[in-house]
């Protein structure tokens, strides 16, 4: 779903997230996402690419216990505390964000 001009990733008439629950890899980079609440129920995700969006709130990711690779470069992220529970995370990209504390 790259370059679709999306501003939100949650259930709506254009996106039936129930059909995506079994996904392990999700690429929704290069959009205009500000809301990724729909990702929180996709518990099987192992890799998520959210590069080049407008994300500041990443709390929707905190319950993705299987997540191993996460790409969040070129967003508006300030706080990464929601990532603390992700014990399987081995690769994380956060460059070009607005981080003020790790």
N, C-alpha and C positions, 0 to 999 in steps of 0.2 A: 504494500500500500504506500509505496514511496511516491513522493511528488503528486499527491492527490489534493493538496490544498486544505486538508482537514484541520479543524481547530479543536475538535474534541474526539476522543476515542471512547465512546460509551454507546450502549444500545440506543438505536434510533431507527427510523424507517429505512435508512440507507445501509446500516450495518447491523446484521443479526449476529451478535457476539456468541450466542448459544452454539452456533455452528463452528466457532473457533476454539472451543474449550479444550480440545485435544492437542492444540499446537504446542510444539517445543521451541520453535524459532519464530520470532516476530520482528519484521522490519517495517517501521512506520516513520522512517527518517525523512528529512526534507519536506516537511509539511509546515503547518503553523499551529501545531498542537499546544494548547494551554491546559488541557484536561485529559488525563489518561485513566480516569476512574474505571473504565471497562477492563483494564488489564488486571485489576486486583483479583478477579475470579478465575484467571487463567493459570491455575496452580501448577500445571505441568511445564511451564516455560523454563527453558534452560538458557536461552539467549535472546536478548531484546536489544534492538538498535533503535534508539530514539534521538540520534544525532540531528542537529540542525532543525530544531523546533523552537518553541517559546516557553518551554516548561520551567516553572519555578517550584511547583509543589510535586514532590515525588513520593508522597506517602502511599500512593496506590501500589508501590512496588514492595513494601515492607513485608508482605505475607507470601512472597514468591520464594519459598524455601528451596526450590530446585534450581534457582537461577545461578548460572556459572559465569556468564559473560554479559556485561551490561555496558552499553555505549550511550553516553549522555553528553557528548561534546557539543559545543555551540548551542547552549540553552541559556536559561536565566537562573539556574540552580544556585541557591545560597547556602542551604543546609543539607548535609548528607546523613543526618542521624537516622532517617527511615531505612537506610541501608544496613545498619548495624546488625539486625537479626539474620542477614543473609550469609549464613556460615559456609555455603557452597561456592560463594562468589570468588573466582580466581582471577578474573580480568575485569577491570573497570576503567573506563575512559571518561574523564570529566573536564578535559581542557576547554578553555574559553567559556567559562561560566562565571558567576559572580560570587564564588565561594568566599566566605569570611571566616570559616572555622572548619577544621577537619576533626 
